[in-house]
Amino acid sequence: MKDDRDDVHQLFVYEQTSEKEKSARRALEDRIGDDLYKLDVREAIYLAGMQNLDDAESILREWGADI
C-alpha cells in the first residue's frame, strides 16, 4: 500500500503518544488476526481522528488549546 501514497507527513509526537500507538497497533493486529504495517495503522488512526473530531477537540483542549 505504501506505493499508492504520494504525500509525506512527518509527525513529531509525545513519548506517551508513541506508546499508545504501539499498543493500538498490537490491538488492531489481534482484532484483524494478521501483522500490520506501522504506516497503515498510523494512517488508519489518523483518518479515524478526522472522523471523530469531538475526540480530537477534547485532546486539544487537554493540551490547552482553549486557553
C-alpha positions in Angstrom: 0.0 0.0 0.0 2.9 2.3 0.5 3.4 2.7 -3.2 0.0 4.4 -3.5 0.9 7.1 -1.1 2.3 10.3 -2.7 2.3 12.7 0.3 4.8 12.6 3.2 3.7 13.8 6.6 6.4 14.0 9.1 5.0 13.7 12.6 6.6 14.5 15.9 4.8 13.0 18.9 5.0 12.9 22.6 6.5 9.7 24.1 3.1 8.8 25.6 1.6 9.1 22.1 4.2 6.7 20.7 3.5 4.2 23.4 -0.2 4.4 22.7 0.4 3.9 19.0 2.3 0.7 19.7 -0.4 -0.6 21.9 -3.1 0.3 19.4 -1.2 -1.4 16.6 -0.9 -4.6 18.6 -4.6 -4.4 19.5 -5.6 -3.9 15.8 -3.3 -6.8 14.8 -5.1 -9.0 17.3 -8.5 -7.9 16.0 -7.6 -8.4 12.4 -5.6 -11.6 13.0 -2.5 -10.5 11.0 0.6 -8.4 11.2 0.0 -4.8 10.0 2.4 -2.3 8.6 3.1 0.6 11.0 2.4 3.0 8.2 -1.1 1.5 7.5 -2.0 1.6 11.2 -0.9 5.2 11.6 -2.9 6.4 8.6 -6.0 4.5 9.7 -5.7 6.1 13.2 -5.1 9.5 11.5 -8.3 9.1 9.4 -10.2 7.8 12.5 -9.3 11.1 14.3 -10.6 13.1 11.3 -13.9 11.2 11.5 -14.2 11.8 15.3 -13.5 15.5 15.7 -15.1 15.6 19.1 -12.3 13.3 20.4 -9.7 15.4 18.7 -11.2 18.6 20.1 -11.1 17.0 23.6 -7.4 16.1 23.3 -6.6 19.6 22.0 -8.4 21.2 25.0 -6.5 18.9 27.4 -3.3 20.3 25.8 -4.6 23.8 26.5 -5.8 24.8 23.0 -8.7 26.9 24.5 -6.5 28.9 26.9 
